[in-house]
Amino acid sequence: MKKQNLLSGALCALLLSLSACSNEDELQAGISTEDVNSITMTATDFEYPITRTDFGIGSSGAAFKWAANDTVGIFPNEGSQVYFPMTSGAGTNSATFTGGGWALKSSATYAAYYPFIGNMYLDQTKIPVSYTGQTQTGNGSTAHLGAYDFMAASATTAENGGVNFTFKHLGCLVQLKITVPNAGTLSSVTLSADEEFFVEKGYIDLTTATPTIVSTQTASSLNIDLKDVTTTATNEVVTVYFMMAPVDMTGKTLTVKVGNAEGTMDAKNFEEGTAYQMTASLIPSGPIAVDLGLSVKWASYNVGAESPEEYGGYYAWGETEEKEIYSWETYKWCNGTEQSWTKYNKYDTYAPVVDNKTVLDPEDDVAHVKWGGSWRMPTRKEIEELVNNCSWTWTIQNGVNGQLATGPNGNSIFLPATGNAFRDSTPPTPGSDGRYLSAELTQSSSSGVGNLYFLDYNPDEAYFSSSNRYTGHSVRPVTE
């Protein structure tokens, strides 16, 4: 079925070639060759509630139109289902379907449903319904909705040579406009509530006077996967369409999450056959992976911080917690004295080689331990790439001194001046410079092995250097 205008594009035609069935006569059980051989199907439009907001597509809501090759399933009051493909009426809301030479019994009653399910043993009291797996391809596309627009028509008797069904939409259509704070590729949208309101699976009983969706499985969230949806600037609007089962959520709040950004919006009493327009503005709920046009993406703020201007924590190389005193005596990977290594030693000429490791294991990488996922501390190569391929501007952001690193593609990250990195027994003195850890060790001319810091900067320049690994420094993570 295709829904054009609001529901433009192919909505999964569902014309099933049932020649593969072993016995067509069994599939068409309950049919006899009398003078009734066609059916007219009329589907109502989605209508807005009285307090609707105009979609800008139609004044009365989402216009429904049948598509060429649509197929409906019909059940007699006794016997198996019948499949009727469309013969005419594509592009309108009223189409004629044929049984391919079969006729309907004028003495029987018939109920119908859509989308058609090619199962000759299907139980008309348990037509399956599922709202999981909805995937939208492209911003504002509606081509995925047909498979989730469950419709049914109650039992009707043949009259005057035909049977007329009026289909009822059993679900709700939602248009969600989301203001996304940062540029990037979006993979999904998740709506969450504090209770299991969302119907994941259910069924339709065609034998009832007014068929509805009967829930068998619910969840506290509804997910819509996204493909080929990318924003190129801050605060762009992404339009997402999805179907859901009716549910009264009056007075409830929904959380909308896209990537690491989220927002809230008021829920409604979602009624069947109704279209809703909803909006949500999102704010980042965690670190943003900023694409600077380099080989990796850089975090928008430091480990231990919650904004770009916060200094965050100070960590010794290979340690994952802050300390009061940073010294060889308190350093995790030695026996209380310099070069008495218990892990991570290769170059040292003053002590035996321990393990030949010069790169942190994930369990000793504070960025990965604190943030999880693919976040990690940068390598030496990635640090050099940041220093050499970005333009650096000493600036004040929200009252905090720091460097603004702008990548080749024009995107930037702010690195606050976190202070003197040689933090032994005294706190750092922020405001004049900053130093950030890398995940690698580099050979030092004085003591054999030191820490490589991805950035050592002041108001005049940005560069990289090394120092003792026990001292406490800031960490700015990266991700692929």
C-alpha positions in Angstrom: 0.0 0.0 0.0 1.2 3.5 -0.8 0.1 6.6 1.1 0.8 9.6 -1.0 0.8 13.2 0.1 1.5 12.6 3.8 2.3 9.0 3.3 4.2 9.3 0.1 6.3 6.5 -1.4 5.8 2.8 -1.6 4.3 1.3 1.6 5.1 -2.3 0.8 2.7 -3.4 -1.9 2.2 -6.9 -0.3 0.9 -8.5 -3.5 1.8 -12.1 -2.7 2.0 -14.6 -5.5 0.4 -17.6 -3.9 1.1 -19.9 -6.8 3.8 -21.4 -4.5 1.0 -22.7 -2.3 0.5 -26.4 -2.7 -3.3 -26.2 -3.0 -5.0 -23.0 -4.0 -8.4 -24.6 -3.4 -7.5 -25.0 0.3 -6.5 -21.4 0.6 -9.7 -20.2 -1.0 -11.9 -22.4 1.2 -15.4 -21.0 1.9 -15.8 -19.6 -1.7 -18.4 -20.7 -4.3 -19.0 -19.6 -7.9 -22.1 -17.4 -7.7 -22.8 -14.0 -9.2 -20.8 -12.1 -6.5 -17.2 -11.7 -7.7 -15.9 -8.4 -6.5 -15.5 -6.4 -3.4 -15.2 -2.6 -2.8 -12.9 -1.5 0.0 -13.1 2.0 1.4 -10.6 3.2 3.9 -11.1 6.3 6.1 -8.5 9.0 6.3 -6.5 9.7 9.5 -8.2 12.6 11.2 -6.6 15.1 13.6 -8.0 15.6 17.1 -9.9 18.8 17.6 -6.9 20.5 19.0 -4.7 19.4 16.1 -1.7 21.3 14.8 -1.6 21.5 11.0 1.0 19.2 9.5 1.2 21.5 6.4 0.2 18.5 4.2 -3.5 18.5 4.4 -6.2 20.4 6.3 -7.9 17.2 7.5 -5.0 14.9 8.2 -3.2 12.1 6.6 -4.8 11.2 3.3 -5.1 7.4 2.7 -4.8 6.0 -0.8 -4.6 2.4 -2.0 -1.6 1.4 -4.1 -1.5 -0.7 -7.2 -1.2 -4.5 -6.3 -2.4 -4.1 -2.8 -3.8 -7.3 -1.4 -6.3 -7.8 1.4 -7.2 -10.8 3.4 -10.8 -11.9 3.8 -12.3 -14.4 6.2 -15.8 -16.0 5.7 -17.6 -16.8 8.9 -16.6 -20.4 8.3 -13.5 -21.6 6.6 -10.0 -20.3 5.8 -9.0 -16.8 4.6 -9.2 -15.6 1.0 -6.7 -13.3 -0.6 -8.1 -10.6 -2.9 -5.6 -8.5 -5.0 -6.7 -5.1 -6.3 -8.1 -4.7 -9.8 -8.8 -1.0 -9.8 -8.8 2.1 -7.6 -5.1 2.7 -7.1 -4.4 6.2 -5.9 -7.9 6.5 -4.3 -9.3 5.5 -0.9 -11.8 3.2 -2.5 -10.6 0.2 -4.5 -12.1 -2.9 -6.1 -10.5 -6.2 -5.3 -11.2 -9.5 -7.1 -11.0 -13.2 -6.0 -9.7 -14.3 -9.3 -12.9 -16.0 -10.6 -14.2 -17.0 -7.3 -17.4 -15.5 -5.9 -18.7 -14.9 -2.4 -21.5 -16.8 -0.8 -24.4 -14.5 -0.4 -25.5 -16.5 2.6 -22.2 -15.9 4.5 -20.6 -13.0 6.3 -17.1 -11.8 5.7 -14.5 -9.8 7.7 -11.3 -8.3 6.2 -7.9 -7.1 7.3 -4.8 -5.4 6.0 -1.7 -5.9 5.6 -2.3 -9.4 4.2 -0.5 -12.4 5.8 0.1 -15.3 3.5 -0.8 -18.1 5.9 -3.6 -20.4 5.0 -3.9 -21.6 8.6 -4.2 -18.1 10.0 -6.7 -17.8 12.8 -9.1 -14.9 12.2 -9.4 -14.4 16.0 -5.6 -13.9 16.3 -4.4 -11.8 13.3 -0.8 -11.0 14.5 0.2 -7.4 15.1 3.8 -6.1 15.8 5.1 -2.5 16.1 8.8 -3.6 16.4 11.4 -3.1 13.7 10.1 0.2 12.3 12.9 1.6 10.2 12.7 5.0 8.4 15.1 5.6 5.5 15.7 9.3 4.9 14.6 12.4 6.8 10.8 12.8 6.6 10.2 9.6 4.7 7.0 7.6 5.3 7.7 4.6 3.1 8.0 2.3 6.1 4.6 2.9 7.6 2.4 0.5 5.4 3.6 -2.6 7.2 2.4 -1.1 10.5 -0.9 0.5 9.4 -3.1 -2.3 10.7 -6.7 -2.1 9.4 -9.8 -4.2 9.8 -13.4 -4.3 8.7 -16.0 -6.2 10.7 -18.3 -8.9 9.3 -20.5 -7.9 6.3 -23.0 -9.8 4.2 -23.0 -9.7 0.4 -25.7 -7.4 -1.1 -26.6 -6.5 -4.6 -23.8 -8.5 -6.2 -21.0 -7.2 -4.0 -19.6 -6.7 -0.5 -18.6 -3.3 0.7 -16.0 -3.1 3.5 -15.2 0.1 5.4 -11.7 -0.4 6.8 -10.8 1.2 10.1 -7.3 2.2 11.0 -6.6 0.5 14.3 -3.4 2.3 15.2 -2.1 5.9 15.5 0.1 7.8 13.1 2.7 10.1 14.8 4.8 12.8 13.1 7.7 13.7 15.4 9.8 16.8 14.6 13.1 16.7 16.6 15.5 19.6 16.9 18.9 17.9 17.0 21.6 20.0 18.8 24.7 18.7 16.9 25.6 17.7 13.4 26.0 14.0 12.7 24.5 10.8 11.4 21.5 9.5 13.4 20.9 5.8 13.9 17.7 5.7 15.9 15.0 7.5 17.9 13.8 6.1 21.2 10.7 7.2 23.1 10.6 6.1 26.7 8.0 6.3 29.4 8.0 5.4 33.1 5.5 2.5 32.5 5.1 -0.2 29.9 2.7 1.8 27.7 3.9 0.9 24.3 2.4 -2.2 22.6 5.1 -4.3 20.9 3.0 -7.2 19.9 -0.7 -8.1 19.9 -3.5 -9.4 17.7 -6.8 -8.5 16.0 -9.9 -10.6 16.5 -12.0 -10.3 13.3 -15.0 -12.0 14.9 -15.8 -9.1 17.2 -18.3 -6.4 16.2 -15.6 -3.7 16.4 -12.1 -5.1 15.9 -9.3 -3.5 17.9 -5.7 -4.3 18.7 -5.4 -6.6 21.7 -2.0 -6.3 23.4 0.0 -9.3 24.3 3.5 -7.7 24.9 4.3 -4.2 26.1 7.4 -2.2 26.8 8.4 1.1 28.3 10.0 2.3 25.1 9.5 2.4 21.4 12.4 2.4 19.0 12.5 3.7 15.4 15.7 2.8 13.5 17.0 5.5 11.1 18.9 5.1 7.8 20.5 7.8 5.7 19.5 10.5 8.2 22.3 13.0 8.7 22.3 16.6 10.0 25.0 19.0 8.8 24.6 21.9 11.2 23.5 22.5 14.8 19.8 22.6 15.7 18.6 21.0 12.5 15.0 19.6 12.5 14.6 15.9 11.7 11.1 14.6 10.9 10.3 11.0 12.0 7.1 9.1 11.3 6.0 6.0 13.2 2.9 4.0 14.0 1.8 2.9 17.5 -1.1 1.2 19.1 -3.7 3.4 20.9 -3.0 4.1 24.5 -4.1 6.8 27.0 -1.0 8.5 28.3 -2.7 11.7 29.4 -0.5 13.6 31.9 2.5 11.5 31.2 5.9 12.6 30.0 7.9 11.0 27.2 11.7 11.1 26.9 13.0 11.3 23.4 16.6 10.1 22.9 18.7 10.4 19.7 22.3 9.4 20.1 23.7 11.1 23.2 21.1 13.9 23.1 17.6 13.7 24.7 14.6 15.8 25.6 11.1 15.5 26.9 7.6 16.1 25.6 4.1 15.7 26.9 2.2 12.6 26.0 -1.4 12.4 24.9 -4.4 10.2 24.7 -3.4 8.4 21.5 -6.6 7.3 19.8 -7.0 4.9 16.9 -7.3 6.3 13.4 -5.8 9.6 14.5 -2.7 11.5 13.3 -0.6 13.5 15.8 2.1 16.0 15.4 4.6 16.3 18.2 7.9 18.2 18.7 10.9 17.8 20.9 14.1 19.8 21.4 17.1 17.8 22.5 20.1 18.7 24.5 23.3 16.5 24.9 23.1 14.0 27.7 26.7 13.0 27.6 29.9 13.8 25.8 29.6 14.6 22.1 32.0 13.0 19.6 33.1 16.0 17.6 34.2 15.4 14.0 37.2 17.7 13.3 37.9 16.2 9.9 40.7 14.0 11.5 41.2 10.2 11.7 39.2 10.1 15.0 36.5 12.1 16.7 37.4 14.1 19.8 35.2 14.4 22.9 33.5 17.7 23.6 34.8 17.7 27.2 37.2 16.1 29.7 36.8 13.0 31.7 35.3 14.0 35.0 33.7 17.1 33.5 30.1 17.7 32.4 30.7 20.7 30.1 33.6 21.9 27.8 34.6 24.6 30.3 35.0 22.2 33.3 38.5 21.0 34.1 37.4 17.4 35.0 39.7 15.0 36.8 43.4 14.7 37.1 44.8 11.2 36.5 48.2 9.5 36.6 49.1 7.5 33.5 47.4 4.1 33.7 45.3 4.9 36.8 41.5 5.4 36.7 40.9 7.3 39.9 42.0 10.7 41.3 44.2 10.9 44.4 45.2 13.4 47.0 48.9 13.0 46.4 50.6 12.1 43.1 54.1 10.6 43.6 56.1 7.5 43.0 55.1 6.3 46.4 51.4 6.4 45.4 51.8 5.3 41.8 49.9 2.1 40.9 52.4 0.5 38.5 55.6 0.5 40.6 56.7 -0.7 44.0 56.9 2.8 45.5 60.1 3.8 43.8 60.9 5.1 40.4 61.6 2.4 37.7 60.6 -0.4 40.0 57.9 -1.3 37.5 55.1 -3.9 37.9 53.6 -3.2 34.5 54.2 -1.2 31.3 58.0 -1.3 30.8 60.0 -1.7 27.6 62.7 1.0 27.2 64.0 1.4 30.6 67.8 0.9 30.8 67.9 1.2 34.6 65.5 -1.7 35.4 64.5 -5.1 34.0 62.0 -5.1 31.2 58.6 -6.2 32.7 56.2 -6.8 29.8 57.3 -4.7 26.8 54.0 -2.8 26.9 53.9 0.9 26.0 50.2 1.3 25.3 47.5 1.2 27.9 45.3 -1.9 28.2 41.5 -0.9 28.1 41.1 -1.7 31.8 43.8 0.9 32.6 42.5 3.5 30.2 40.5 6.0 32.3 38.6 7.3 29.3 37.4 3.8 28.4 36.7 2.8 32.1 34.7 5.9 32.9 32.8 6.3 29.6 32.7 2.8 28.1 31.8 2.1 24.5 34.6 3.0 22.1 35.9 6.0 24.1 39.6 5.8 24.8 42.6 8.0 25.4 44.3 9.2 22.2 47.5 7.7 20.7 50.6 9.7 20.0 49.8 9.8 16.3 46.4 11.1 17.0 47.8 13.8 19.3 50.3 14.9 16.6 47.5 15.0 14.1 45.4 17.2 16.4 48.3 19.6 17.0 49.6 19.7 13.4 46.3 19.8 11.5 44.2 22.2 13.6 44.3 25.9 14.0 44.8 27.0 17.7 43.2 30.1 19.2 43.7 31.1 22.9 40.3 32.3 24.0 37.9 32.7 27.0 34.8 30.6 26.9 32.1 31.2 29.6 34.8 32.8 31.7 37.3 30.0 31.3 40.7 30.4 29.6 41.7 27.8 27.1 42.6 26.8 23.6 40.0 26.5 20.8 41.2 23.8 18.3 39.5 24.1 14.9 39.8 21.2 12.6 40.1 21.2 8.8 36.3 20.9 8.4 35.6 24.0 10.5 34.4 22.1 13.6 36.0 23.0 17.0 36.7 21.7 20.5 37.5 23.8 23.5 40.3 22.7 25.8 40.3 24.5 29.1 43.6 25.5 30.6 43.5 22.9 33.4 46.7 24.1 35.1 50.2 23.0 35.8 50.2 19.3 35.1 53.1 18.5 37.5 50.7 17.8 40.4 52.6 16.3 43.2 51.4 17.2 46.7 49.8 20.5 45.7 46.7 21.2 43.6 47.0 22.4 40.0 46.8 26.1 39.2 44.5 26.4 36.3 44.1 29.3 33.9 47.5 29.7 32.2 48.3 26.4 30.5 47.1 22.8 30.2 48.4 19.3 29.6 46.5 16.1 28.5 47.4 12.5 28.6 47.9 10.1 25.8 47.6 6.3 25.9 51.3 5.7 25.0 54.6 5.9 26.7 57.7 7.5 25.1 61.3 7.2 25.9 62.7 9.9 28.2 66.3 10.9 28.0 66.7 11.1 31.8 64.8 8.2 33.3 64.2 5.7 30.5 60.4 5.9 30.3 58.0 8.8 30.6 54.4 9.8 29.8 53.6 11.3 26.4 51.1 14.1 26.8 49.0 14.8 23.7 49.0 18.5 24.4 51.2 20.9 26.2 49.8 24.4 25.5 49.9 28.0 26.7 48.5 31.2 25.2 51.2 31.3 22.6 51.4 27.7 21.2 50.3 24.1 21.3 52.8 21.2 21.2 53.4 17.8 22.7 56.0 16.6 25.2 56.7 14.0 27.9 57.0 13.8 31.7 56.9 11.4 34.6 54.0 9.1 34.5 53.0 9.4 38.1 51.9 13.1 37.8 48.2 13.9 37.5 46.9 15.3 34.2 43.6 15.9 32.3 42.2 13.5 29.8 40.4 14.3 26.6 39.0 11.1 25.0 38.6 10.1 21.4 36.4 7.6 19.5 36.3 6.1 16.1 
